[in-house]
Amino acid sequence: MKKIKITQVKSAIDRPERQKLTLKALGLKKMNASKEVEATAQILGMVRTVEHLVKVEEI
């Protein structure tokens, strides 16, 4: 399975609670925090929810 690197580039302040919880579920706690995860359907769905707050790169 391919892996992707997710980096938070915008703050979660003044965002809906659902988006904050999605960032937390992805393992992103701070600005410029990165996480390498496998590109499963569940992960890609979470990324789509917060796509305006993160940057995604294929590894």
N, C-alpha and C positions, 0 to 999 in steps of 0.2 A: 504494500500500500504506500502511496506517496505521502511525503511529509510536507507540512507548510509551517512557515514561521509567521506568527502573528505579533505585531507590535502596536501598542496603544499610542496613538499620536495626538489625541484630543482628550480633554478632561471629561469626567463623568458628572461634574457639577452641573446642576440644573437640567439633568436628564431624567426621564421617567424611571421609576424604580425597576421596571422590567429590564431596561438596558443596563442599569448598574449591576443587577444580579447576573445578567449574561456575561458581563466582563469578569465578574468574580468567578463564575463557573469556568470561564476560559483560563483562569489563573492569572489574570492581569490586575495588579493592585495599584500600580503607580504609572505616571506618565513615562513613556519610553521603555516600559517593561516589555520584554519579549518572551515568547513561549513557543517551543517547537512541539507540534502535535501531528498525529496522523490525520489525513484528510478524509474523515468518515462523513456520512450524510448528516449526522447529528452536529458535528463540529461545523460543517459548512453552513448549516442552518443557523447556528448561533452567530457565526461570522456575518451572515447576511443581515441579522438583526441589528448589529452594531457596525456595519460597514463604513459608516461616516466617522467613526471614532478610531478605527484601526487601519493598519497597512498590512497586507498579506503578501508574502513572497513564497514561491515554491523553492524547495530545497532539492 
